[in-house]
Amino acid sequence: MNVSLAKDLSVYQLIMGVQAPPKPLSLSPATLLSLVRAQIDLLIEQQIAATLWVKLPPEKIWQSELARYQSSIGGSSLIYTCQIDERGKEGDGEAGEENTPSSPYDVPVYLPPNSQLRRENFLMVLSPQFCSLILAHRPLKKRKNLTSGKVNTNKNQPLLIITTVEGRVIQQVLDGIQQAMSNDKPLGVYAPESSPIPASFICPAVPQATLMNQLLAKQLLRQDEINRQIITVRTTKLQQQNQELYNKEQQKDEYLNNVCQELRIPLTHMKTALSLLNSPNLKPPQRQRYLQMLNTQCDHQNSLITGLLELVQLERNLDGTTLESVRLSDIVPGVVSTYQPLAQEKGIMLAYTIPTELPSVWCLSGGLRQIVINLLHNSIKFTPNGGQAWVRARTQGDYVQLEFRDTGIGIAENEIPKIFDRFYRVRTSSAEDYGGAGLGLTIVQQLLLRCGGSISVKSKLSEGSTFTVQLPSANNIPIAIATENEL
């Protein structure tokens, strides 16, 4: 038997149309679930063979309640399951697998796509011994921005729930469903002789007192079970949030401690140099050396402060900065030309290979230039006079690979995992102080993580290093990037 209902059918409006209707209560979906479970518990315990009219969420937790009832009562019950009519959307217009009844006693009731029942869920129990109705209604609410012309149906709106065992109310809903099927007669899916609602059926005015007492007891038990589950979930969530806050505070304390230590080091050196400059027996070469120490440590502290400000600004604006499509050929050549004078001064051969046919990449606004500057600066800084440095790019699957290679001093294998940590500076065997704040690679990594990229390092002491950057190609993942920005 095929059954369909008219689009203007609303169980909520039918209930509100009776004289002195039950008062809707603003309750949670968890409470609705406890009410449904209590009803099923009663039907199973009393072995009441009833006809059910249902429209419940498709999630397994709801559907399992109907399966529990069917498995207990079997063929003596009948369930009419309301669902949006998807027939005709695919193939030759026949019902798809999603509309196939789960058992011979489960009859689909088709609703038009624009049915008012889209915003309603209900369970109606019909039997000579016991009738009941549970309804959840989510009203439409206009958006604050009236110019959009759209309505807001998000889950933050209140859920109005009505539960009743009054025969007059349930009979009104039955009559409304009967009328909705009659109005749908032109579709050819309804005939009076095959009506799922017998004309002789009349709802009892009220259930027996014994059944009502049992129902109330089961509702209390089910609500208590739901409350315990909610408390457990909330407690776990609060514990996780507290742990996250504790971890953040620990990281903040560690970070501030590292900042203070890093800023204290150049100040200590400057104070030492100043005390030595006050020596009455100081010779001109020594004075010059101490003055140079002061100058170097001032530059170091300035570098620390600048790097810290850049990192703080980056982390503050990271979520608000948009991704953009950028061509490597528009960025890399300009940065390389900026560093050519410094490379020539050190006798370093600096070259790049950036094919113009490479696809664009996704990166934060201005982020690609900052990545190239930091990595190229390191290559030249840590490459001795007469060395070489290259910048090369190529495609690799859904990514564009940007490689920075040099013949510099290299990095020890045990130090490679630490180089992206804040303030970490590579230890060298030479007495030369390469300076820097130890924040450049941290900034590079943050920029790459935000755009879905990555960075890897290969290095050997005294042979050089290769930093390989993977940037997502704009030709392959525009949808993924758009989704991330919307979130």
Backbone torsions as a table, in degrees:
resi	resn	phi	psi	omega
1	MET	NA	129.0	176.7
2	ASN	-100.8	135.3	-179.1
3	VAL	-132.7	136.4	172.6
4	SER	-139.0	157.4	-175.2
5	LEU	-122.6	152.7	179.4
6	ALA	-68.7	152.2	-174.0
7	LYS	-68.6	-23.9	-175.4
8	ASP	-88.1	5.8	179.0
9	LEU	-71.8	130.2	175.5
10	SER	-138.6	116.0	178.8
11	VAL	-63.7	-36.5	179.6
12	TYR	-61.2	-44.7	-179.9
13	GLN	-67.7	-34.8	177.0
14	LEU	-63.2	-42.1	179.1
15	ILE	-66.3	-42.6	-178.3
16	MET	-68.6	-15.5	-178.6
17	GLY	-82.5	-11.3	179.8
18	VAL	-81.0	161.9	178.4
19	GLN	-72.3	132.5	-176.9
20	ALA	51.6	64.5	-177.4
21	PRO	-67.5	157.5	175.4
22	PRO	-60.9	147.9	-177.8
23	LYS	-82.1	125.0	177.2
24	PRO	-69.6	143.4	177.6
25	LEU	-116.1	140.7	177.5
26	SER	-83.8	104.2	-174.4
27	LEU	-129.7	170.5	-177.3
28	SER	-89.8	159.5	173.5
29	PRO	-58.5	-30.3	178.3
30	ALA	-63.6	-39.5	177.6
31	THR	-66.8	-39.8	176.9
32	LEU	-58.9	-42.6	179.5
33	LEU	-63.1	-40.5	179.4
34	SER	-65.1	-36.5	177.6
35	LEU	-65.5	-44.3	179.6
36	VAL	-62.3	-45.3	-179.5
37	ARG	-62.2	-39.4	179.0
38	ALA	-63.3	-40.3	177.8
39	GLN	-62.2	-45.6	-179.5
40	ILE	-65.0	-40.0	177.5
41	ASP	-56.5	-45.6	-178.6
42	LEU	-64.0	-45.5	-178.9
43	LEU	-61.1	-40.8	-179.3
44	ILE	-70.1	-45.9	-177.4
45	GLU	-61.7	-41.3	-178.9
46	GLN	-89.5	0.0	-179.6
47	GLN	50.8	49.1	179.4
48	ILE	-87.3	115.5	176.1
49	ALA	-83.5	108.2	-174.2
50	ALA	-124.8	161.7	168.5
51	THR	-94.5	127.2	-179.1
52	LEU	-110.2	134.4	167.7
53	TRP	-110.7	122.7	-173.3
54	VAL	-136.2	146.7	163.1
55	LYS	-143.5	102.3	-177.5
56	LEU	-122.4	160.8	177.6
57	PRO	-56.0	150.3	-175.2
58	PRO	-75.2	-7.1	-177.4
59	GLU	-61.0	151.4	-174.4
60	LYS	-60.2	-34.7	-175.9
61	ILE	-62.4	-31.4	178.7
62	TRP	-81.8	-45.3	-176.8
63	GLN	-66.4	-26.8	179.8
64	SER	-64.9	-27.6	177.9
65	GLU	-66.6	-40.5	177.2
66	LEU	-67.5	-40.2	178.4
67	ALA	-63.6	-36.9	178.8
68	ARG	-62.7	-42.5	179.5
69	TYR	-67.5	-45.0	-179.1
70	GLN	-61.0	-42.4	-178.2
71	SER	-66.9	-26.2	-179.1
72	SER	-85.2	-40.7	-174.8
73	ILE	-93.0	-36.6	177.5
74	GLY	76.5	-142.3	-171.2
75	GLY	-71.2	-8.1	-179.8
76	SER	-81.9	-1.2	177.9
77	SER	-116.5	162.2	178.2
78	LEU	-141.1	133.4	-176.3
79	ILE	-122.2	122.2	174.5
80	TYR	-99.5	112.8	-174.4
81	THR	-104.1	114.3	179.6
82	CYS	-76.8	133.3	179.2
83	GLN	-151.1	150.7	179.1
84	ILE	-65.4	134.5	-176.2
85	ASP	-75.5	111.3	177.9
86	GLU	-101.5	2.6	-179.0
87	ARG	-65.9	137.5	178.9
88	GLY	94.1	-11.9	178.0
89	LYS	-76.4	-28.3	-178.3
90	GLU	-131.9	155.6	173.0
91	GLY	63.2	-139.9	-174.1
92	ASP	-97.7	16.7	175.3
93	GLY	95.2	1.2	177.9
94	GLU	-82.1	160.9	-179.3
95	ALA	-64.6	138.0	179.0
96	GLY	-84.2	-177.2	-177.9
97	GLU	-63.4	-30.2	-177.4
98	GLU	-66.5	-18.5	-179.6
99	ASN	-98.4	2.8	-179.6
100	THR	-75.2	127.8	-180.0
101	PRO	-58.6	143.0	179.9
102	SER	-75.2	-18.9	177.1
103	SER	-155.2	166.3	178.9
104	PRO	-62.4	-16.8	-177.0
105	TYR	-100.8	9.4	179.1
106	ASP	-113.4	110.5	-175.6
107	VAL	-106.4	122.2	178.1
108	PRO	-73.4	139.4	174.9
109	VAL	-116.8	115.0	-170.8
110	TYR	-86.0	134.7	178.2
111	LEU	-115.0	139.8	175.8
112	PRO	-65.6	153.6	-176.9
113	PRO	-56.1	-29.9	-179.1
114	ASN	-98.9	22.6	-178.4
115	SER	-64.5	143.1	176.2
116	GLN	-66.6	-20.8	179.0
117	LEU	-70.3	-7.2	175.8
118	ARG	-56.6	-34.9	-176.0
119	ARG	-95.5	12.7	-177.7
120	GLU	-128.8	145.7	170.0
121	ASN	-128.9	141.7	-177.7
122	PHE	-154.4	159.3	171.3
123	LEU	-133.7	117.1	178.7
124	MET	-117.6	124.2	-178.9
125	VAL	-106.3	126.5	-177.9
126	LEU	-126.0	115.4	173.6
127	SER	-157.3	158.0	179.5
128	PRO	-61.3	-28.2	-178.9
129	GLN	-86.1	-32.7	-169.9
130	PHE	-152.5	127.0	173.7
131	CYS	-127.4	142.4	178.6
132	SER	-155.3	162.8	178.7
133	LEU	-145.9	128.8	172.7
134	ILE	-120.8	127.0	-178.4
135	LEU	-129.5	137.2	171.6
136	ALA	-121.1	125.2	-175.4
137	HIS	-125.9	128.6	176.4
138	ARG	-110.2	104.9	-174.4
139	PRO	-71.0	151.7	173.6
140	LEU	-72.1	145.7	178.8
141	LYS	-138.7	130.7	-178.7
142	LYS	-69.6	146.0	176.0
143	ARG	-69.0	157.9	176.5
144	LYS	-64.9	-34.4	179.2
145	ASN	-85.5	97.4	-174.3
146	LEU	-70.7	-18.9	-177.7
147	THR	-73.7	-16.6	-177.8
148	SER	-73.4	-27.3	-179.1
149	GLY	71.3	11.3	-178.3
150	LYS	-107.5	165.1	178.1
151	VAL	-114.2	153.8	-177.6
152	ASN	-105.1	117.7	179.2
153	THR	-121.6	30.8	-177.2
154	ASN	-70.9	166.0	-172.8
155	LYS	-75.5	-0.9	178.1
156	ASN	-80.9	-12.5	178.2
157	GLN	-72.4	155.6	-178.8
158	PRO	-66.3	146.3	177.2
159	LEU	-104.1	113.4	-178.8
160	LEU	-87.4	122.9	-176.5
161	ILE	-119.4	132.9	176.0
162	ILE	-123.1	131.5	173.8
163	THR	-130.5	131.7	-175.5
164	THR	-151.1	153.2	172.7
165	VAL	-123.0	12.8	-178.9
166	GLU	-74.3	125.1	-178.5
167	GLY	-60.3	-37.9	-177.2
168	ARG	-63.8	-36.9	-179.5
169	VAL	-72.1	-45.7	-178.5
170	ILE	-65.9	-37.5	178.5
171	GLN	-63.3	-36.8	177.5
172	GLN	-62.0	-40.4	179.1
173	VAL	-68.0	-41.2	177.6
174	LEU	-59.5	-45.5	179.3
175	ASP	-62.8	-38.1	179.4
176	GLY	-65.9	-39.2	177.3
177	ILE	-66.1	-41.1	177.9
178	GLN	-59.3	-43.6	-179.9
179	GLN	-66.3	-39.4	-179.7
180	ALA	-63.7	-34.3	176.7
181	MET	-72.8	-35.6	178.6
182	SER	-66.1	-41.6	179.2
183	ASN	-65.5	-21.0	-177.6
184	ASP	-91.2	8.2	-174.0
185	LYS	-56.7	-36.8	-178.7
186	PRO	-58.3	-19.6	-179.2
187	LEU	-73.6	-13.3	176.7
188	GLY	79.6	20.8	-177.3
189	VAL	-115.5	7.8	-178.2
190	TYR	-135.3	137.4	173.4
191	ALA	-141.4	138.3	-176.2
192	PRO	-54.4	-37.2	-176.8
193	GLU	-70.6	-16.3	179.9
194	SER	-109.3	22.3	-178.1
195	SER	-63.2	133.9	177.2
196	PRO	-74.0	-6.6	179.4
197	ILE	-116.3	103.9	179.7
198	PRO	-59.1	137.5	-178.7
199	ALA	-65.0	-25.2	-177.2
200	SER	-82.2	-10.0	-175.7
201	PHE	-74.3	129.7	177.3
202	ILE	-130.6	129.6	-179.2
203	CYS	-68.9	136.6	172.6
204	PRO	-63.2	145.3	-176.7
205	ALA	-57.5	-49.1	176.6
206	VAL	-145.7	150.9	177.7
207	PRO	-69.7	169.3	175.2
208	GLN	-63.4	147.9	-178.3
209	ALA	-59.5	-37.1	-179.9
210	THR	-62.2	-44.0	179.0
211	LEU	-63.7	-39.5	180.0
212	MET	-64.4	-42.0	178.5
213	ASN	-62.4	-43.2	179.1
214	GLN	-64.7	-39.6	179.6
215	LEU	-63.7	-45.3	179.7
216	LEU	-62.0	-40.8	178.8
217	ALA	-63.2	-41.7	-179.9
218	LYS	-69.2	-34.7	176.7
219	GLN	-63.8	-40.8	178.1
220	LEU	-63.7	-43.3	179.7
221	LEU	-64.2	-44.5	-179.3
222	ARG	-67.2	-38.6	178.5
223	GLN	-66.8	-38.6	177.2
224	ASP	-63.6	-38.3	177.2
225	GLU	-64.0	-44.7	178.4
226	ILE	-63.1	-42.7	179.9
227	ASN	-60.2	-41.6	178.9
228	ARG	-63.3	-40.6	178.6
229	GLN	-64.3	-41.8	179.3
230	ILE	-63.1	-43.9	179.6
231	ILE	-62.1	-41.1	179.0
232	THR	-62.4	-44.7	180.0
233	VAL	-64.2	-46.0	-179.0
234	ARG	-65.0	-39.4	178.3
235	THR	-62.7	-44.6	178.3
236	THR	-62.2	-41.8	-179.8
237	LYS	-65.1	-41.8	178.3
238	LEU	-64.5	-39.3	177.8
239	GLN	-63.2	-40.7	178.0
240	GLN	-64.9	-43.0	179.6
241	GLN	-64.6	-40.6	178.0
242	ASN	-63.7	-40.0	178.7
243	GLN	-65.5	-40.2	178.5
244	GLU	-64.2	-42.3	177.7
245	LEU	-63.7	-41.3	178.5
246	TYR	-62.6	-44.0	179.1
247	ASN	-63.0	-39.5	178.7
248	LYS	-65.3	-41.1	178.1
249	GLU	-64.2	-40.4	177.2
250	GLN	-62.0	-44.8	178.9
251	GLN	-64.3	-39.5	178.9
252	LYS	-64.1	-43.8	178.8
253	ASP	-63.1	-43.4	179.6
254	GLU	-64.1	-41.4	-179.9
255	TYR	-63.0	-46.8	179.9
256	LEU	-64.4	-37.3	177.9
257	ASN	-62.8	-43.2	178.2
258	ASN	-64.8	-40.2	178.7
259	VAL	-60.8	-46.9	-179.5
260	CYS	-61.7	-42.3	179.2
261	GLN	-64.5	-43.3	-179.0
262	GLU	-65.3	-38.7	179.1
263	LEU	-73.5	-28.0	-179.0
264	ARG	-72.5	-31.7	-175.7
265	ILE	-60.1	-54.1	178.9
266	PRO	-64.2	-32.6	177.3
267	LEU	-64.0	-39.1	177.8
268	THR	-62.7	-44.0	178.9
269	HIS	-63.8	-40.6	-179.7
270	MET	-66.4	-40.7	178.5
271	LYS	-63.9	-39.4	177.3
272	THR	-63.0	-45.7	-179.5
273	ALA	-62.7	-40.3	-180.0
274	LEU	-65.5	-40.1	179.0
275	SER	-66.2	-35.5	178.7
276	LEU	-71.9	-31.7	178.4
277	LEU	-66.7	-20.6	178.8
278	ASN	-81.8	-3.3	-179.7
279	SER	-66.7	131.4	-177.9
280	PRO	-71.0	-22.1	-176.5
281	ASN	-98.5	18.4	-175.8
282	LEU	-71.6	130.3	178.1
283	LYS	-89.5	155.6	-177.6
284	PRO	-53.6	-43.9	179.2
285	PRO	-62.9	-37.1	178.4
286	GLN	-67.8	-42.0	178.2
287	ARG	-58.2	-43.1	-178.7
288	GLN	-63.8	-39.2	179.8
289	ARG	-65.3	-39.9	-179.7
290	TYR	-72.1	-35.2	175.5
291	LEU	-64.6	-38.5	177.6
292	GLN	-65.5	-37.1	176.7
293	MET	-61.6	-43.5	177.8
294	LEU	-59.7	-45.3	-179.0
295	ASN	-63.1	-43.3	-179.6
296	THR	-63.8	-44.7	-178.0
297	GLN	-70.1	-32.3	174.0
298	CYS	-63.6	-42.6	177.5
299	ASP	-62.9	-40.1	-179.8
300	HIS	-63.1	-44.7	-179.8
301	GLN	-67.2	-38.4	176.8
302	ASN	-62.4	-39.2	177.3
303	SER	-63.9	-40.6	177.9
304	LEU	-61.1	-48.6	-177.8
305	ILE	-64.0	-43.4	179.3
306	THR	-62.4	-45.1	179.5
307	GLY	-63.1	-40.3	178.6
308	LEU	-63.3	-44.2	179.4
309	LEU	-62.6	-40.8	178.7
310	GLU	-63.6	-43.4	-178.6
311	LEU	-66.4	-43.5	178.6
312	VAL	-62.1	-44.3	179.9
313	GLN	-63.8	-40.7	179.7
314	LEU	-63.9	-47.8	-178.1
315	GLU	-67.3	-30.3	179.1
316	ARG	-70.5	-37.6	-173.9
317	ASN	-101.4	3.7	-171.5
318	LEU	-59.4	-46.8	-176.7
319	ASP	-72.4	-28.9	-177.6
320	GLY	-86.3	-11.1	-178.6
321	THR	-81.8	134.7	-177.1
322	THR	-87.2	154.1	173.8
323	LEU	-84.9	146.6	179.4
324	GLU	-137.9	156.8	177.4
325	SER	-87.1	123.2	-174.8
326	VAL	-130.8	142.9	175.2
327	ARG	-96.3	132.4	178.7
328	LEU	-60.8	-35.4	-178.4
329	SER	-67.3	-15.1	177.3
330	ASP	-89.6	-13.9	-173.9
331	ILE	-114.3	-51.9	-170.6
332	VAL	-61.0	-48.4	-178.0
333	PRO	-56.9	-39.5	-179.0
334	GLY	-66.1	-40.9	179.0
335	VAL	-67.4	-41.4	179.6
336	VAL	-61.4	-42.9	179.9
337	SER	-63.8	-30.8	177.6
338	THR	-65.6	-34.9	-177.4
339	TYR	-91.7	-3.7	-179.7
340	GLN	-60.1	-44.2	179.3
341	PRO	-59.5	-40.6	179.1
342	LEU	-66.2	-40.4	178.4
343	ALA	-64.2	-42.0	178.8
344	GLN	-64.4	-37.3	179.1
345	GLU	-61.3	-34.5	178.7
346	LYS	-93.2	0.9	-178.4
347	GLY	70.2	27.9	-179.0
348	ILE	-93.6	130.9	174.0
349	MET	-80.5	113.7	-177.7
350	LEU	-114.4	124.4	-177.7
351	ALA	-142.8	163.1	177.4
352	TYR	-143.8	153.1	175.0
353	THR	-133.9	103.5	-178.8
354	ILE	-126.4	96.4	179.1
355	PRO	-59.9	135.4	-178.1
356	THR	-70.2	-20.2	-178.4
357	GLU	-84.2	1.8	177.9
358	LEU	-62.4	142.2	177.0
359	PRO	-68.7	158.4	175.3
360	SER	-66.7	161.9	179.4
361	VAL	-123.7	158.2	175.1
362	TRP	-91.2	130.0	177.7
363	CYS	-156.4	162.6	176.0
364	LEU	-63.9	151.8	178.7
365	SER	-57.6	118.1	-177.9
366	GLY	79.2	-4.2	-175.5
367	GLY	-72.5	-36.7	-178.2
368	LEU	-62.9	-42.4	178.4
369	ARG	-61.1	-41.6	-179.5
370	GLN	-65.8	-38.0	177.3
371	ILE	-62.9	-47.8	-178.5
372	VAL	-63.6	-42.5	-179.4
373	ILE	-60.8	-48.4	-177.2
374	ASN	-63.7	-45.0	-176.9
375	LEU	-72.3	-39.0	178.6
376	LEU	-69.2	-38.6	177.4
377	HIS	-59.6	-44.2	178.5
378	ASN	-63.3	-41.9	-179.1
379	SER	-58.4	-44.6	-178.3
380	ILE	-74.1	-39.3	-177.6
381	LYS	-62.9	-41.0	-175.1
382	PHE	-96.5	11.3	175.8
383	THR	-104.2	122.9	-179.2
384	PRO	-65.0	166.0	177.9
385	ASN	-55.2	137.8	179.0
386	GLY	85.1	3.2	-179.2
387	GLY	-83.4	-166.3	-177.7
388	GLN	-137.4	151.6	176.6
389	ALA	-146.3	137.8	-179.0
390	TRP	-130.5	151.9	170.1
391	VAL	-127.2	122.4	-176.8
392	ARG	-133.0	152.4	179.8
393	ALA	-138.6	148.1	176.9
394	ARG	-160.1	164.1	176.6
395	THR	-87.3	148.2	176.3
396	GLN	-147.7	95.3	-177.6
397	GLY	64.2	-126.8	-179.4
398	ASP	-87.8	12.1	-177.1
399	TYR	-126.2	160.6	169.6
400	VAL	-110.2	127.3	-175.2
401	GLN	-100.0	126.1	179.3
402	LEU	-116.2	120.6	-172.4
403	GLU	-115.5	131.3	176.3
404	PHE	-115.2	113.5	-175.9
405	ARG	-124.3	140.9	178.8
406	ASP	-144.0	167.2	176.0
407	THR	-107.5	42.3	-174.9
408	GLY	-81.4	-158.7	-173.4
409	ILE	-74.2	-17.8	178.8
410	GLY	78.1	174.6	-177.9
411	ILE	-129.8	134.5	176.8
412	ALA	-63.4	146.0	-175.5
413	GLU	-58.9	-37.2	-178.5
414	ASN	-75.1	-10.3	179.7
415	GLU	-95.8	-19.2	-175.0
416	ILE	-56.8	-42.9	179.6
417	PRO	-64.7	-15.5	-174.6
418	LYS	-98.2	-12.7	-168.4
419	ILE	-67.6	-16.4	178.6
420	PHE	-93.3	-0.9	176.1
421	ASP	-72.7	149.4	178.3
422	ARG	-60.3	134.6	174.4
423	PHE	70.0	2.6	-178.6
424	TYR	-77.8	130.5	177.9
425	ARG	-123.3	136.9	-177.3
426	VAL	-64.2	132.8	176.7
427	ARG	-81.4	137.1	-179.6
428	THR	-122.5	154.9	179.0
429	SER	-78.6	-19.4	-179.5
430	SER	-81.9	164.6	-179.3
431	ALA	-83.3	-5.5	-176.9
432	GLU	-69.6	134.5	176.5
433	ASP	-97.5	112.6	-176.8
434	TYR	-82.3	-5.3	176.9
435	GLY	64.6	-157.8	-179.8
436	GLY	91.2	158.8	-177.5
437	ALA	-93.4	-10.7	-176.1
438	GLY	72.1	27.6	-178.0
439	LEU	-118.9	-11.5	-175.6
440	GLY	-59.7	-47.8	-179.3
441	LEU	-70.7	-29.7	174.8
442	THR	-62.4	-44.2	179.0
443	ILE	-64.4	-42.2	178.7
444	VAL	-59.5	-46.0	-178.7
445	GLN	-63.8	-41.2	178.3
446	GLN	-61.6	-42.4	179.6
447	LEU	-64.0	-41.0	-178.5
448	LEU	-70.5	-39.5	178.8
449	LEU	-60.6	-38.4	-177.3
450	ARG	-66.3	-31.7	-176.5
451	CYS	-101.3	7.7	179.1
452	GLY	82.9	17.1	178.7
453	GLY	-97.1	-174.0	-180.0
454	SER	-155.4	168.6	178.2
455	ILE	-142.3	140.1	177.2
456	SER	-133.6	160.8	-173.8
457	VAL	-134.6	136.7	167.9
458	LYS	-127.2	131.8	-175.8
459	SER	-157.3	150.8	173.0
460	LYS	-137.1	139.5	-179.7
461	LEU	-58.3	134.3	176.9
462	SER	68.6	4.0	179.3
463	GLU	-116.1	-21.5	178.6
464	GLY	119.4	179.8	-176.2
465	SER	-136.3	153.4	174.4
466	THR	-131.0	116.7	175.3
467	PHE	-101.9	122.2	-177.8
468	THR	-113.2	119.6	-179.3
469	VAL	-104.2	131.8	175.9
470	GLN	-109.3	119.2	179.6
471	LEU	-115.9	133.7	-179.1
472	PRO	-64.4	132.8	179.8
473	SER	-73.5	135.7	-179.8
474	ALA	-70.4	-16.8	-179.0
475	ASN	-78.2	-16.3	-170.3
476	ASN	-113.3	-24.8	-173.1
477	ILE	-131.8	35.9	178.2
478	PRO	-61.7	-32.3	-178.9
479	ILE	-68.5	-43.2	-179.9
480	ALA	-62.3	-42.1	179.0
481	ILE	-64.9	-41.7	179.8
482	ALA	-62.5	-40.9	179.7
483	THR	-63.2	-41.7	-178.6
484	GLU	-63.2	-41.9	-179.2
485	ASN	-65.3	-36.8	179.5
486	GLU	-65.8	-35.4	179.6
487	LEU	-67.9	NA	NA
